[in-house]
Amino acid sequence: MLFNSLQFLLFFVVVTILYFSLRFRLRWALLLAASCYFYMVFQPAYILILFLTIVIDYIAGIWIEKTSGPARRWLLILSLISNIGILAFFKYLGFFTENIAFLFDALHLPNIADSITAGTNRVFVGVVKLFGQSGIDSFKDNMNILPIGLSFHTFQAMSYTIEVYRGSQKAERHFGIYALYVMFYPQLVAGPIERPQNVLHQFHTPHAYNFEEVKAGLMQMAFGFFKKCVIADRLVLFLDPAFKHPDQHNGLSLLLATFFFTIQIYCDFSAYSDIAIGAARVMGFKLMDNFRTPYFSHSISEFWRRWHISLSSWFRDYLYIPLGGNRKGEARTYFNRFVVFLASGLWHGANWTYIIWGGLHGLYIVLDIAKDKYFPGPKSSSRQQQLAGFGRITGIAFTFVLVMLTWVFFRAVSVSDAFLILGRIFTLSPTDPLQSPLNRTELWFIFGLIVFLFLKERFYFVIPTRNTARFAMLFGLIAFLTYLFGVFTSNQFIYFQF
């Protein structure tokens, strides 16, 4: 179910009213049933995949807690293999077999390559048939049968068994509560990727109706809808044609499209997080923050402490630190950081564009660490004060440009398209005419929205909700502006595909 739909608004109102109307002991069942319905609107049969992972990890958590010695480690490994195996089958099998087939073909082994391709197709078609004709059509069109949000709830499920293994989380005995932890509808499809320590106990805690929390949650949701419908989806009207057919656009148009995508992906993804966190907050649940003004970061390292926080902290805690973190020397630290970002790129999608995107950010991080070590800033406190303001602004601008150019690989259809776009951007002529499907008034309106967004981010402006009359006025104004200027074309959120 799309957040930016009337169906969701009706769903949210009904579920929230029923939630506060029911006794506490029945609320988990309502939320679980609502979450199942929420997910099944996309593709009903895919819920069987979630149910399989839920059963595996529920049993694994109890066994891990009861077991001692080396057996605990093997139980954890089996649980992780099950989760990663399901994710790899649906998300990466086609990518890896396609590349293996390409390699064999390059080595003049066409029969082996053909066998791999044919075998992969048979496996995919066999699985797709389980999901009906619509699944077969999707497979034929896109060679993709990825269940929506699979990477998100897989990582959330894995964090549970890892924390039980570490002893920082008790195994959940209530199967329904554990299933709700994985499937809680506000953050089921695109996060935040929660940890069991933060969420599980909240499902065991009665939440009384709190009007202040309701107002704060509704206001956060309202601004999330504004960012999605008014800013993000409006930008799509300009950037989509440019990225779909980059060979038909000049450097100026592609540069502006890249800038617009930089804004769009932030507004789109942070809007989902705002709506998810706000919807949970209305019912009394607290989810973790996922964004903290990332485009005002003065370095790439700071950017990743502010962007998609739930994922970056997941990789830090469950991959970077187990690899050794920064405890095994400088070279190993660089290697570990680079591997983490390659993994992050691969997590986002089974395409070389995402791997290059992750690798570039890994390279940025390594260079950032090396710069701080070998080229530290001025040690004089007076000199630091003189350069602080200028250095901060320069750092923010430089980081923004690096991130913006890297987004080209994230958005481009193929690696060749990405290099074509970058090539034209770096060789653009000041006399290039702007090729735009939008008129001048629409473009100025978009730039006005972006300026408003940056001002709100820069000054950390929080829309007040304490005064009920002021809340009603501002909430109504945001809702009206969203209705008046929003683009309502049922655009999915970008991160649904991951």
Helices and strands as residue ranges (DSSP letters): H 6-21, H 24-40, G 44-46, H 47-66, H 70-91, H 93-106, H 110-128, G 129-131, H 132-142, H 150-166, H 175-183, G 185-187, H 196-203, H 211-225, I 226-232, H 233-244, G 246-248, H 251-282, G 294-296, H 300-306, H 309-315, I 316-320, H 330-348, H 352-374, H 381-411, H 415-426, H 440-458, H 468-485, G 494-497
